[in-house]
Amino acid sequence: MSTTSGKIDREVFRQVHKEQQEAAKRGPEGHTTTTRAVIRLIEGQLKEARIGEYTIQCDEAKSRKGGGKAPSPLQYFVAATGF
């Protein structure tokens, strides 16, 4: 979705929404998605996940016996609620 000065382009948003509504009216075929993640333990509680073309890391805070090198699972979850 394109943005201008940190704002969502509403016209693009509306168009995508309309296309999704029209596709849903035609039935569920082709609308199923599968997302897979490959997780690798690096050290301690530091983990790496490969999701499609992206790689992210996850860790715990030092106070939770982690290395504090990446966001915690809970921090990712909290951020995801805003997406």
Order of alpha helices (4+ residues) and beta strands (2+ residues): beta-beta-alpha-beta-beta-beta-alpha
